[in-house]
């Protein structure tokens, strides 16, 4: 990610689960995402895991829930760049 320079409005973060792809769910990755986002950029993910949210906060994001939809679709997380 160090080579990415363009500022992005949003990133849909959808790697495999932390159990299968742990290296993608780190504070370092979230710091890099924070770096490449515009000032009001957002990261959206299906994960609601406490550890993921804590790492997002450590990387400089404000974190909130995605509400569960009426059709039962799972909730998720929105991380907004501070």
C-alpha positions as CSV (number, residue, x, y, z in Angstrom):
1,X,0.0,0.0,0.0
2,X,3.0,2.3,0.3
3,X,2.8,2.9,-3.5
4,X,-0.8,4.1,-3.5
5,X,-0.9,7.9,-3.7
6,X,-4.3,8.8,-5.0
7,X,-6.8,10.0,-2.3
8,X,-9.9,7.9,-2.1
9,X,-13.4,8.8,-1.0
10,X,-14.2,5.3,0.3
11,X,-12.8,1.8,0.6
12,X,-15.0,-1.3,0.9
13,X,-12.7,-3.5,3.0
14,X,-13.6,-7.1,2.3
15,X,-10.7,-9.4,2.9
16,X,-11.2,-12.9,4.1
17,X,-11.8,-13.2,7.9
18,X,-9.1,-12.4,10.4
19,X,-8.8,-16.1,11.1
20,X,-7.9,-16.9,7.4
21,X,-6.1,-13.6,6.5
22,X,-4.8,-12.1,9.7
23,X,-2.2,-9.9,8.0
24,X,-5.0,-7.8,6.4
25,X,-6.7,-7.0,9.8
26,X,-3.9,-5.0,11.5
27,X,-3.5,-1.5,12.8
28,X,-0.8,-1.0,10.2
29,X,-3.2,-1.8,7.3
30,X,-5.7,0.6,8.8
31,X,-3.1,3.3,9.1
32,X,-2.3,2.9,5.5
33,X,-6.0,3.1,4.6
34,X,-6.2,6.3,6.7
35,X,-3.3,7.7,4.8
36,X,-4.8,7.2,1.3
37,X,-8.3,8.5,2.1
38,X,-9.5,12.0,1.6
39,X,-10.1,14.0,4.7
40,X,-13.8,12.9,4.9
41,X,-13.1,9.4,3.6
42,X,-14.6,6.2,5.0
43,X,-13.8,2.6,5.2
44,X,-16.7,0.2,5.3
45,X,-16.5,-3.5,6.3
46,X,-18.7,-6.4,7.3
47,X,-16.7,-6.9,10.5
48,X,-18.1,-5.9,13.8
49,X,-15.2,-7.4,15.8
50,X,-14.1,-5.4,18.8
51,X,-10.4,-5.9,18.0
52,X,-10.9,-4.7,14.5
53,X,-12.7,-1.6,15.7
54,X,-10.0,-0.9,18.3
55,X,-7.3,-1.1,15.7
56,X,-9.3,1.2,13.4
57,X,-9.5,3.7,16.3
58,X,-5.8,3.4,17.0
59,X,-5.2,4.2,13.3
60,X,-7.1,7.5,13.6
61,X,-10.7,6.6,12.6
62,X,-14.0,7.3,14.3
63,X,-15.9,4.1,14.3
64,X,-19.7,3.5,14.1
65,X,-22.1,0.7,13.4
66,X,-23.9,0.0,10.1
67,X,-27.4,-0.8,11.2
68,X,-28.8,-4.2,10.5
69,X,-31.2,-4.1,7.5
70,X,-34.8,-5.3,7.7
71,X,-34.0,-8.2,5.4
72,X,-31.6,-9.6,8.1
73,X,-28.4,-8.6,6.4
74,X,-25.7,-8.4,9.0
75,X,-24.5,-5.1,10.4
76,X,-21.0,-3.9,9.9
77,X,-18.6,-1.1,10.6
78,X,-18.0,2.4,9.1
79,X,-14.7,4.0,10.0
80,X,-14.6,7.7,9.2
81,X,-11.3,9.6,8.9
82,X,-10.8,12.1,11.7
